[in-house]
Amino acid sequence: MANVANIKLWIEALRSGKYRQAKSGLGRMVKHDDTARVTWEFCVLGVACEVAIESGVSVKRFLIPYRSRPLRDDWKPRDVVGRITYGHSLDESDAYTLPYIVAHWLGLSENPKLASGDYLSYANDVGTPFEVLASVIESEYLPK
């Protein structure tokens, strides 16, 4: 059963503007060549993991370093420094789905599905903005 209070925290975080959106994984660290600035980017499920950590859930964030190269030429001047995974330990971490403890905290599956049959992560990866995803989560997982 969905945990309404925790899902509301997640929705609030998605709407906050605090998180930069990523695709194809829970998150990544990106270096911007022009300024040597580093930013963290998250998918919709990665934001849920961050909110869970901020709320005291016993899950850890791990950064798996990449070699210094862009993943795709059209991503320049940004270099992806590493992929973010979450779990109790690095060996048990996952880069694509919610760790069980975060899924349990939300009262959802590790890869939540929408009424349309699509996975929430797929909706993120095709470019649906966080604001729209927040509204979808609100309408699908919170009581009417």
N, C-alpha and C positions, 0 to 999 in steps of 0.2 A: 504494500500500500504506500502510495506517495506520501512523503513527509512534507506537508504544506509549508511549514515554517522554513525549512532548509531550501526548498525549491524557490521560495520567495527571495531568500538571500542570493541565490544564484541568478535569478531574474534581475534583481537590483544591480548586481555586479555587471551583468551583460549590458545594462543600460547606463552604467556609470561613466563610460568613456575612459575608464582606467586601463582597460586591456586592449592591446593591439591584436587584430585578428590574424590567425595563421590558418593554413590548410594542410591536409595530409599528415596529421599527427597531433598529439595533444598540445605540443608547443615546441618552440625553438628559440635559440638565442641568435640574434642577427647582428653582425658588425657592418656599420655603414662606412664605406671607404672614404667618403669625402670628409668625414669628421672624426673617424675612429671611434664614434659613439656606438655603444652596444645597447640593443633593446631586446626585450622579451616579447614574444608573440605567442598567442594561445588560440586553440580552436574552442568551440563552445564547450566541449567536455573538459578541456584543460582549465577553463575558467571555473568550472565546477570543482575541480581538484584544488585550485588555488583558494576558493572560498571555503572548502572543507578544511584545508590547512589553517587558514585564518580563524576558523571556528573551533580549532583544537582537535580535529580528527587526527588520529595517529597514522598519518601517511606522509611519506617523504618525497621530495622532488629530487630528481637526479638529472645531471647534464651529461649526455654522452657526446664527447667532442667529435667533430668531423675534421678531416684534413682541411686545410685552408684553401677552399675552392668553392665557387658558386655551384649550386645544384643545377641551375639552368642558366643559360646565357642571358635570358631576358630578365633575370633577377638582379643583374648588376645595376648599380655599384654595391649591392648588398652581398655580403658573404654570410652564409649560414655557418655559424661557429659550432653549433651542436643541437642535438635533439633532446627535448625534455621528456622524461618518463616519470611515472609515479608508482609507488608501491611501498611495501614494508622494507624491502631491501632491493638492491640493484638487480639481483638474480630473479626476483619476483616482480619486477616492475614491467609496465607495459607502456608503449608509446602511442597506442591507437584507441584503446578502450578504457573506461573507468576502472580503477582498481575496485575489487569487491567491496572494500570498506567504505569507499566513497559512494558507490552505487547503493549500498545498504543505508548509508546516511541520508541519501536522497529518497530512498524507497523506490528505486528504479532498477532496470537491468544494467549490465555493464556497457551495453551499446543500445541505448533507448531507441525504440521505433516510434514513428509517428502514425497517425490514423491512415495516412496515405500509403503506408507500407514501407516508406523510405526510412532509413536510419537518420537520426538527428545529426550524426557526424557527416553523412552524405550531404545533407542540406547545407552544412557549414562549408564543406569542400567545394561545392558548386558556386560558392560566393554569396550565399544569403547573409546579409549583414546581421550583426549581433542584435540590433534593435528589433529586427523582424523575427529572429530566432527567439528572443525573449517573449514576444507576443505569442509565438507558436507554442512555446513551453507553457506559458500562462493558460492558453486556451485548451491545451491537451492534457495537462497534468494537474491543474488546480480545479477545485470544485466550482461549479457554475453558480 
